[in-house]
Amino acid sequence: MKMKSSNKYLPTALILYFSYAMLGIASSILSQYKIQFAEAWGATTLPSGGVNISMVVSVVAAFGLGRIIAYPVAGLVSDKLGRRISGLIGVGLYAVFFFGIAFSRNYWLAYAIGVLNGVANSFLDTCVSPSLMEMFPQSASIANLFTKFAMATAQFLLPFLIGWVALAQMSYHTIFIVCGTAMLVAALLLVFLPFPNQAVQQHSTNGGTNREKKRMRFTPASLAAIMIGFTSSTTFMLWLNCNQELGASYGVKDPSILQSFYAAGAVLAVLVTARLIHEGLAETTILILYPSIAVVMLILCYFIQTPLVLYIGSFVIGYSAAGGVLQLATSTTIAFFPQNKGTATSLVMIASSVANYVVLSLAAYITKLSANNAPRLIILLNIAITIIGISLAIVVKYHQKKVSLAE
């Protein structure tokens, strides 16, 4: 696609990136307000005098349940009914989430709204990744990678916004109301903004013929690429949702600032990774390299119990785990199934959703059993799953080399 042509879709792309920024806030803001929401939902008091936050972690885990439920449908909606429809559903449901969770007053209502968050995420994912790759086919991986840039930038700014709201003595509901309103505006704009013609895109993918879509054929390599959605999501989800408790146990005075270090690392990673891919570094190499860096950092965070290592660790894990690995796994999987982009996106995100639900539910269970030891036990869980992700990436890399030699 020539630049002149892609300029036509630039306003649409900007709104899609903005929607992903709001998604980034939606996925992390509950972790910033754990105590407030736990108290609003009637949490019990721990023997130490603190508030039991396990139910908030469970609601965050419910995001994954909603995604598991919705992704099989969302991918089909995106491929059959169009990216615009999928995007409108996702953005609209996120508006409902922001307004609904802010004023929920019991755990089960909050849990249901958490599931709704996952449904919204599903429809937005199956709109945004395929749409951006169709808008900018000559730099598809980079275009998709910048969705992470949008998310990470929002997550970097979030603690500062929270601090400003507190300084202004406004309710913690404020950010939720502003984000919900912004999503309603985004939905209105998506009704009118242009999207690529999927029929033309399909014609191009098929080499200019009118052949029917091929059935999706799964190989060990394509299945490994899909499963990286599980492992890569586990690495950053566990850190993002459990680092504040780890920080408190290591003596960090303001654990919320760890998220800004984490997000700064993720923002830098997107910029560096985009450049590396532009220079010719294979996506599969990054899928091995970045999780390997994350494992080393997690091990250091386990054994060195000081605030300094957590500041460094948050940045490094933000870079290596949240800096676009999931997005590159999605792009790599789509390359296996170029005629079924929405469905391929769904498969990776289903794996990610299983991680969100199962692993965070396990983290909530560990927290409930042993609040004091839970943060470090969760690090061990994170290390084990991230190592599995490296093994999966090696399988995909081997397949890539095999195909290159055959050509």
SVG drawing of the C-alpha trace seen along z (x, -y; Angstrom):
<svg xmlns="http://www.w3.org/2000/svg" viewBox="-24 -20 44 50">
<polyline fill="none" stroke="black" stroke-width="0.4" points="0.0,0.0 1.4,-3.4 1.6,-6.1 -1.0,-8.2 -3.4,-5.3 -2.7,-4.6 -3.3,-8.3 -6.9,-7.7 -7.1,-5.4 -4.9,-7.4 -7.9,-8.9 -9.3,-5.4 -6.0,-4.1 -5.6,-6.9 -9.0,-6.1 -8.1,-2.4 -4.9,-3.2 -6.7,-5.5 -9.2,-2.7 -6.3,-0.5 -4.9,-3.1 -8.3,-3.0 -8.0,0.8 -4.6,0.5 -6.2,-1.6 -9.2,0.8 -6.8,3.8 -4.7,2.2 -6.8,-0.4 -8.4,2.0 -4.9,3.1 -4.3,-0.6 -7.5,-0.8 -7.5,2.6 -8.2,1.4 -11.0,-1.0 -12.8,1.6 -12.3,4.4 -13.9,2.2 -16.7,1.2 -17.4,4.9 -17.4,5.8 -14.0,7.4 -13.0,9.0 -10.2,7.6 -7.0,9.6 -5.5,10.5 -2.7,8.0 -5.4,5.2 -5.2,4.9 -8.0,5.4 -8.3,8.8 -7.8,7.9 -8.1,11.4 -11.6,10.7 -10.2,7.8 -7.6,10.1 -10.5,12.5 -12.5,9.8 -9.4,9.0 -9.2,12.8 -12.8,12.6 -11.6,10.4 -10.0,13.6 -13.2,15.6 -15.1,13.0 -12.4,13.2 -12.6,17.0 -16.4,16.8 -16.3,14.1 -13.3,14.7 -14.7,17.6 -17.7,15.4 -15.6,12.2 -13.3,13.6 -16.2,14.8 -17.9,11.5 -14.8,9.7 -14.2,11.9 -17.8,12.3 -19.6,9.1 -16.7,6.7 -14.0,5.1 -16.2,2.0 -19.0,4.1 -16.5,5.9 -14.8,2.6 -18.1,0.9 -19.2,3.7 -15.8,3.7 -15.7,-0.1 -19.3,-0.3 -18.9,2.5 -15.8,0.8 -17.9,-2.3 -20.3,0.0 -17.4,1.5 -16.0,-1.9 -19.3,-3.2 -20.5,0.1 -17.4,1.0 -17.1,-2.5 -20.4,-2.2 -20.6,1.6 -21.4,2.2 -21.0,6.0 -18.5,8.6 -20.8,10.6 -22.0,7.6 -18.3,6.5 -17.4,10.1 -20.1,9.9 -18.8,6.5 -15.3,8.0 -16.5,10.7 -18.0,7.9 -14.5,6.3 -13.2,9.5 -16.0,9.6 -15.2,6.0 -11.5,6.8 -12.3,9.7 -14.3,7.7 -11.8,4.8 -8.8,7.2 -10.4,8.9 -11.1,5.5 -7.9,3.6 -5.1,6.1 -6.5,7.2 -7.6,3.7 -4.2,2.2 -2.5,5.0 -4.8,4.4 -4.3,0.6 -0.5,0.9 0.3,4.2 3.9,3.3 4.6,2.8 1.9,5.0 3.9,6.3 5.0,2.8 1.5,1.4 0.2,4.1 3.1,3.7 2.2,0.0 -1.1,1.1 1.2,2.0 2.7,-1.4 -0.7,-3.0 -1.5,-0.7 1.8,-1.1 1.7,-4.9 -1.7,-5.0 -0.5,-2.7 2.6,-4.9 0.4,-8.0 -2.2,-6.3 -0.4,-6.5 0.1,-10.3 -3.6,-10.7 -4.5,-8.8 -2.2,-11.1 -3.7,-14.2 -7.2,-13.0 -6.3,-12.4 -4.5,-15.8 -7.7,-17.5 -9.7,-15.5 -11.9,-14.0 -13.6,-10.6 -11.7,-7.6 -14.7,-7.2 -13.4,-10.2 -11.1,-8.4 -13.6,-5.7 -16.3,-8.3 -13.8,-10.2 -12.7,-6.9 -16.3,-5.7 -17.2,-9.0 -14.1,-8.9 -15.1,-5.4 -18.6,-6.6 -17.0,-9.4 -14.7,-6.8 -17.7,-4.6 -19.5,-7.5 -16.4,-8.3 -15.9,-4.6 -19.4,-4.7 -18.3,-7.1 -14.5,-6.6 -13.4,-4.4 -12.1,-0.8 -10.3,1.3 -12.5,3.3 -12.1,6.9 -13.2,8.3 -10.3,6.4 -7.9,7.5 -9.0,11.1 -8.6,10.8 -5.0,9.6 -4.2,12.3 -5.4,14.9 -3.0,13.6 -5.8,11.9 -8.0,15.0 -11.5,15.7 -10.6,18.9 -12.5,19.8 -10.9,19.4 -8.7,22.3 -9.5,24.3 -7.2,23.5 -4.6,26.3 -2.7,26.5 0.9,27.6 3.1,27.9 4.6,24.5 1.3,22.7 0.0,24.3 3.2,23.2 2.7,19.6 -0.9,19.7 0.3,21.0 2.8,18.1 -0.4,16.1 -0.8,17.9 2.8,17.7 3.6,14.2 0.4,12.9 1.1,14.8 4.5,13.0 3.2,9.5 -0.3,10.1 1.2,11.7 3.7,8.9 1.2,6.1 -1.4,7.3 0.9,8.5 3.9,6.2 2.5,3.7 2.2,6.4 5.7,7.6 6.9,4.0 5.3,3.5 6.9,6.6 10.3,5.5 10.0,2.0 9.0,-0.1 7.5,-3.3 5.1,-3.9 4.5,-0.6 2.2,-2.3 5.2,-4.0 6.4,-0.5 3.7,-0.6 5.2,-3.7 8.6,-2.0 6.9,1.0 5.0,-1.1 8.1,-3.1 10.0,0.1 7.1,1.3 7.0,-2.0 10.7,-1.9 10.5,1.7 7.9,0.9 10.1,-1.8 13.2,0.3 11.5,3.4 9.8,1.6 13.3,0.4 14.8,3.8 12.1,5.4 12.4,2.6 16.2,3.4 15.3,7.0 15.4,8.8 12.9,11.7 9.9,11.6 10.6,15.1 14.0,14.1 12.4,11.5 9.9,14.1 12.9,16.0 15.1,13.1 12.6,11.0 11.1,13.8 14.7,15.0 15.5,11.5 12.3,11.6 13.2,14.9 16.6,13.6 15.0,10.5 12.3,12.5 15.0,14.7 16.9,11.6 13.7,10.2 13.1,13.5 16.5,13.6 17.4,10.0 14.8,8.5 15.4,4.8 13.4,1.8 16.1,1.0 15.9,4.4 12.1,3.9 12.5,0.5 14.9,2.0 12.8,5.2 9.6,3.3 11.3,1.5 13.1,4.6 9.9,6.8 7.9,4.0 10.4,4.0 10.8,7.7 7.3,9.0 4.9,6.2 6.8,4.5 4.9,6.3 5.6,10.0 1.9,10.8 1.4,8.6 4.3,10.2 2.9,13.6 -0.4,12.5 1.3,11.3 3.3,14.5 0.1,16.6 -1.7,14.5 1.2,15.2 0.2,18.9 -3.4,18.1 -3.4,15.0 -6.9,15.7 -8.4,15.9 -6.9,12.9 -9.7,12.3 -10.0,16.0 -6.2,16.3 -6.2,13.3 -9.0,14.9 -7.0,18.1 -4.0,16.2 -6.2,14.1 -8.1,17.2 -4.8,18.5 -4.1,15.2 -7.5,15.2 -7.0,18.6 -3.8,17.2 -5.7,14.2 -8.4,16.4 -6.6,19.5 -3.3,18.0 -4.7,14.9 -7.3,17.1 -4.5,19.3 -2.7,16.1 -5.8,15.0 -6.0,18.5 -2.3,18.3 -2.9,14.8 -5.9,16.1 -3.9,19.0 -0.8,17.1 -0.9,13.3 2.6,12.8 4.4,15.4 2.2,15.1 4.2,12.4 7.4,14.5 5.5,17.7 3.8,15.9 7.3,15.0 8.2,18.7 5.0,19.5 5.8,16.7 9.4,18.0 8.1,21.5 5.5,20.5 7.8,18.0 10.4,20.7 7.7,22.8 7.1,19.8 10.8,19.7 10.5,23.3 7.4,22.7 9.2,19.8 12.1,22.0 9.7,24.4 8.3,21.5 11.8,20.3 12.9,23.8 9.8,23.9 10.7,20.5 14.3,21.7 13.0,24.9 10.6,22.9 13.4,20.5 15.8,23.3 13.0,25.0 12.5,21.8"/>
</svg>
